[in-house]
Amino acid sequence: MKTLKYFFAFIFVALVSLNTTFATNTDNEDEITKLRASVENADKWSTYADAAERCIELKTNLSEAYVWLETAIQMAPNARNYELKGDYLKLNGAKDMAVEAYRQAILKGLNDDTFDIQNVQKKLLKLTR
């Protein structure tokens, strides 16, 4: 009888865990669909950058995020876009390329009073240690 209780408890926990996993994947898919719609006819670099940043945060849809990131950089080669590129490259294990992107972000950020250069410097130091 005790074994039967453990068996049902195990089945219950497994079902709850699977249900939560599927719900999260569906939520991410819905968000990715919304991001795709936002960049479909976008004319501002920030729309592409925001969409790419969200994909990087979610660690999903990364190949499309790279395309959006490159589009943002072509439209506006600014510090934020290079920082995002560094984040993307670091996430994908391209350490040397990430270092270069962070350096570009710092150089571009010198001309932008609103950009947080210290944050990028911390990322660069952490990456090079």
N, C-alpha and C positions, 0 to 999 in steps of 0.2 A: 504494500500500500504506500509506504514511504517512497519507494522508487517511482511509483506512478505519479506522485505529487511532484517530485523533482523533474520528471519527464515533462509534465504539463507546464511547469514553471519555466523550464528551458525553452519549450516551444513558444510560450507567450513572449518571453524576452526576445527571442529570435524574430518573431513577427513584428514586434514593436520596433526593433532595430532596423529591419528591412523597410518598413513603412516610412520611417524617418529618413532613411537614405534616399528612397525614391522621391520623397517630397522635396528634399533639397535639390536633387538633380533637376526636377521639374521647375523649381523656382529659378535655378540658374539658366535653364533653357529659355524660360519666359523673359528673363532679364536680357539674355543675349539677343533674343528676337527684337526686343525694344531698342537695344543698342544698334542693331543693324538698321532698323527703321530710322533712327536718329541720324545716322551718317549717310543714308541713301542719297539724299539731296542736300547735304550740308554744304554751306559755303563759308563756314568759319573754321579755322584751324582748331579752335578750342573744343569744338564738337568732336572732332576726330581724336584729339588728345584725351578728352574725358572718357570716351568709349574705350580707348586703349588702356587707360589707367584702371578702369573698372575691371576689365578682363585680367589685367596683371594682378589686381587685388584678389580676384576670384581664382586665379591660376587656371583659367579655362579659356578656350577659344583663342589661344595664343598666336596661331598663325595669322588669323584675321586681325588680331590686335596689332601685329607687326606691320601689316599693310596700312592700317589706320594711323599708326605712329609715324611711318615714313611719309604718309600724305600730310600729316600735321607739320612735320619738319620741312617738307617742300614748300608748304604754304607760309610757314613762319619758323625759321631756324632760330628759335629762342631758347633760353635757359631751361624753361620748364619741359619743353619737348626733349631736349637732350638728357635731362635728368630721368624722364620716363624711359627713354631708350636705354639708359644705363640700368635702370631697374629691370627692364625686360631682359636685357642681355645677362645680367647677374642671375636672374631667375632661371635662365636657360643654360647656365654654366659657361658662358663665354666671358670669362673673367677679364682678359686683356682688352677685349672690345668694350666691356662695361667701364673699365678704368678710363679709356679714351673718351667715352660718351660723358662720363662724369666730369672729366677735365674740360670738355667743350662746354658743359653746363656752367661750370665755374667761370670760364672766360666770358661767356655770354652774360652771365649774371652780374659781372662787374659793372655793366651799363644799365642794370635794372635795380632800382632801389627797393622794389617790392619783393625781389627774389631772395630766398633764404639760402645764402651761400654756405653758411655754417652747417646746415643739414646735409648738403651734398658733400661737403668736406668730411663729415663724419662717416657717410656712406663709403666714400673713397678710402678713408683710413681703415675702416673695418674690412674692406675688400682686399686691401694690399697687405694686411697682416698675416 
